[in-house]
């Protein structure tokens, strides 16, 4: 199903739910039963055909043509059995926690269970990510009795105080509540069960599995769209329960703190931890350091920027969870603002074994990341060597070399003093966009006049930097408004500019997406060092067999370097290739803008086209 069709069906379900909730729920039941009816019908048909063939054989009237019927019946029976009975539920990953080990945590869970009037939690697992979730799985497939797992992330317990952790757990327990129509819980389980079946069948090449895939390709997207409004409403209801049990102020502050600290972990902590590979050839466990840092208040500038980014996101069809703004406004009726910060954490809920479990997570992380850490250590050594070479040639450095040196030194150390390098470039070229952006980013917060001058110059001369310039200027003006006088005229101007820049950027992206892949491409313009660094990054993505790189300049934004990366990953199916592209966008760090296109059958580019336009690949995986 095309994304536009899926969105259309989701909107229809939301309208239907808003206009007549009872009729909407009846239609959900009917459509859900259609899926079960198809599975049961296949089961009955397979048993009927199998019974007929066996009866004919018993009578001595078995014919050669019945062999095909027997194969058909057995294949259909296996597929139906697989759909209805998927075997015992997989245990979640992580460390299983017992009540004897963490009595305080289980007492808190029991208090929440009694207030919510929900079922018992069958098992609690501790994981190493910044999350918490209720995982409700049927014991024996789609029709089995459910097992309720609670999954808690150790970083979440480090980041929030006990009251806010309880708000998170109350939200998750809200998905199992008894005082709500059981249809929501059934739909919640069915969405997960159909999703698992949908993906498991994609790996099965049998003829009956192909027929099942055809049905699932039609049914599952429509089922997901049909039930989307209910799943979204279920998230609001779970938030409401958390607010009812812990207070609206606690629930709202919890959501906001979670959003900001998740951004801090992603954008600040993990980058800082991996940069420590420069001094440590062997991997270092992250969780002990993480606990100490999560107790600290985030830097005000970072917190403000993370909050602005969170508030800019809208509730869409990619996730049944609403956006932060909608969730907080539904709870408190107010726009989200920076919360008071947790300072103690809630690791003590885990009892005396918390330190031991933290060490286990550290040891496991080091083991899992040993090879990647070794590669990153070698890569940072190359960065340091290259930076040293650039320093040695400082007297004869070009603008491009000065910008590259500043970029490399900031990758090695986020606090590296590179201001002088940008100022040296601007002394030669006062409108150099890379130097203007770099200087504005490294200036102290007290030097607002120079920062504003840089951002104004970027707006006037470099269209590709306008989104950055408007974000930085609006953030600066908002910070000033809290400390001194408020320049309302400047704020209106830059907010108008921000909307204009966002529209221009979206139009630019749309043009790039709609244009033929190889239109206007040229030989890539990376330096020898940048190419070597890119090869090192691509080596971390094991599914990639080879990659090509081209430059794709755009006349409307001449200052922007656009890189077209073509990757071939023949062993991945369509969804996995999409995940690979998302990972490349998140992890590949090139100066400029990156476009990633997969190469292969059914993709926008073929291997023949890649070879014709880019000639030799820049990367070949080693066997």
Secondary structure, 3 states (H helix, E strand, C coil): CCHHHHHHHHHHHHHHHHHCHHHHHHHHHHHHHHHHHHHHHHHHHHHHHHHHHHHHHHCCCCCCCHHHHHHHHHHHHHHHHHHHCCCCCCCCCCEEECCCCCHHHHHHHHHHHHHHCCCCCCEEEEECCCCEEEEEEECCCCCCCEEEEEEEEHHHHHHCCHHHHHHHHHHHHHCCCCCCCHHHHHHHHHHHHHHHHHHHHHCCCCHHHHHHHHHHHHHHHHHHHHCHHHHHHHHHHHHHHHHHHHCHHHHHHHHHHHHHHHHHHHHHHHHHHHHHHHCCCCCCCCHHHHHHHHCCCCCHHHHHHHHHHHHHCCCCCCCCCCCHHHHHHHHHCCCCCCCCCCCCCCHHHHHHHHHHHHHHHHHHHHHHCHHHHHHHHHHHHHHHHHHHHHHHCHHHCCHHHHHHHHHHHHHHCCCCCCHHHHHHHHHHCCCCHHHHHHHHHHCCCCCHHHHHHHHHHHHHHCHHHHHHHHHHHHHHHHHHHHHCCCCHHHHHHHHHHHHHHHHHHHHHHHHHHHCCCCCCCEECCCCHHHHHHHHHHHCCCCCCCEEEEEECCCHHHCCCCEEEEEEECCCCCHHHHHHHHHHHHHHCCCCCEEEEEEECCCCCECHHHHHHHHCCCCEECCC
